[in-house]
């Protein structure tokens, strides 16, 4: 049986992984924020027999269009790769989307808010707090 995949979040590997390599300049990289609308592939059914009417109805349904927003990790002529999270020494999972599946692709820029920046307010005034 093959070994299961271990990640740096696994306590047995966390310290060792940080000592083994450092991605030079990783924490200095500023990745573009992107919005992608893309058509996803899907399948239905299992290892057993399926009802033909249900499978034909499923086969006729349009493919789902997915909207994904994230940080652009990598792109080339065949694919776009994005993640939802990036820390100083770690990152979230990566989603790779074939370019042929992409319907819309937008690079997002900073948006000025119409709301003033304010410190978070307590849920209850001090006189209503217990204790």
C-alpha positions as CSV (number, residue, x, y, z in Angstrom):
1,X,0.0,0.0,0.0
2,X,1.3,3.4,-0.9
3,X,2.2,5.9,1.8
4,X,-0.5,8.6,2.3
5,X,0.5,12.1,1.3
6,X,1.9,14.2,4.2
7,X,1.7,17.9,4.3
8,X,3.7,20.5,6.2
9,X,0.6,20.8,8.5
10,X,1.3,17.3,9.7
11,X,3.1,17.8,13.0
12,X,5.7,15.1,12.0
13,X,6.8,17.1,9.0
14,X,6.2,20.7,10.0
15,X,9.7,21.4,11.5
16,X,11.5,19.2,9.1
17,X,9.9,20.8,6.0
18,X,10.8,24.3,7.2
19,X,14.4,23.2,7.7
20,X,14.8,21.3,4.4
21,X,14.1,24.1,2.0
22,X,13.1,27.7,1.8
23,X,11.4,29.1,-1.3
24,X,13.7,32.0,-2.1
25,X,11.7,35.2,-2.1
26,X,8.3,33.4,-1.7
27,X,7.0,35.7,1.0
28,X,7.9,38.8,-1.2
29,X,5.8,37.6,-4.1
30,X,2.7,39.7,-4.8
31,X,0.2,37.6,-6.7
32,X,-2.6,39.1,-8.8
33,X,-6.2,38.6,-7.5
34,X,-8.3,37.2,-10.4
35,X,-11.9,36.3,-11.1
36,X,-12.5,33.3,-13.4
37,X,-15.8,32.0,-14.8
38,X,-15.2,28.5,-16.1
39,X,-17.1,25.4,-17.2
40,X,-16.5,22.4,-15.1
41,X,-16.5,18.7,-16.1
42,X,-18.7,16.4,-14.0
43,X,-19.8,12.8,-13.8
44,X,-22.6,10.9,-12.1
45,X,-23.3,7.3,-11.2
46,X,-21.2,4.8,-9.4
47,X,-19.8,1.3,-9.8
48,X,-23.3,-0.3,-9.9
49,X,-26.0,-0.2,-12.5
50,X,-27.8,3.1,-13.2
51,X,-31.3,3.9,-14.3
52,X,-31.1,4.7,-18.0
53,X,-33.8,7.5,-17.8
54,X,-32.0,9.2,-15.0
55,X,-28.6,9.0,-16.7
56,X,-30.0,10.3,-20.0
57,X,-31.6,13.2,-18.1
58,X,-28.3,13.9,-16.4
59,X,-26.4,13.7,-19.7
60,X,-28.6,16.4,-21.2
61,X,-28.1,18.9,-18.4
62,X,-25.8,21.8,-19.2
63,X,-22.3,21.8,-17.6
64,X,-22.0,23.9,-14.5
65,X,-20.4,27.3,-14.8
66,X,-18.2,28.0,-11.8
67,X,-17.1,31.4,-10.5
68,X,-13.7,31.3,-8.7
69,X,-11.9,34.2,-7.2
70,X,-8.4,33.8,-5.9
71,X,-4.7,34.6,-6.1
72,X,-3.0,33.8,-9.4
73,X,-0.2,31.4,-8.6
74,X,0.8,30.4,-12.2
75,X,-0.4,30.6,-15.8
76,X,0.7,29.4,-19.1
77,X,-0.8,28.7,-22.5
78,X,-2.6,25.5,-21.2
79,X,-3.7,26.4,-17.7
80,X,-4.3,28.9,-14.9
81,X,-3.5,27.9,-11.3
82,X,-5.0,29.8,-8.3
83,X,-5.1,29.6,-4.5
84,X,-7.4,31.1,-1.9
85,X,-4.7,31.7,0.8
86,X,-1.1,32.7,1.1
87,X,1.0,33.1,4.3
88,X,4.6,33.9,4.9
89,X,5.7,30.3,4.7
90,X,2.6,28.4,3.5
91,X,-0.3,28.5,1.1
92,X,-3.7,27.0,0.6
93,X,-4.6,24.4,-2.0
94,X,-4.2,25.1,-5.7
95,X,-6.9,24.8,-8.3
96,X,-5.7,24.3,-11.9
97,X,-8.2,25.2,-14.6
98,X,-7.5,24.4,-18.3
99,X,-7.6,27.5,-20.4
100,X,-10.1,25.9,-22.8
101,X,-12.6,25.7,-20.0
102,X,-12.4,29.4,-19.1
103,X,-15.3,31.6,-20.2
104,X,-14.2,34.9,-18.5
105,X,-10.9,35.9,-16.9
106,X,-10.4,39.2,-15.1
107,X,-7.5,40.6,-13.1
108,X,-8.9,42.5,-10.1
109,X,-7.5,45.7,-8.8
110,X,-7.9,47.5,-5.5
111,X,-11.4,49.0,-5.0
112,X,-11.9,52.1,-2.9
113,X,-14.6,51.7,-0.4
114,X,-17.3,54.3,0.1
115,X,-17.4,53.3,3.8
116,X,-15.1,55.1,6.3
117,X,-12.6,52.9,8.0
118,X,-13.7,52.3,11.6
119,X,-12.5,50.2,14.5
120,X,-14.8,47.2,15.3
121,X,-17.5,48.1,17.8
122,X,-18.4,45.9,20.7
123,X,-21.5,43.9,20.3
124,X,-23.0,45.4,23.6
125,X,-22.4,48.7,25.3
126,X,-20.2,48.4,28.4
127,X,-23.1,48.9,30.8
128,X,-25.0,45.9,29.3
129,X,-22.1,43.4,29.7
130,X,-22.2,40.8,32.4
131,X,-19.6,40.8,35.0
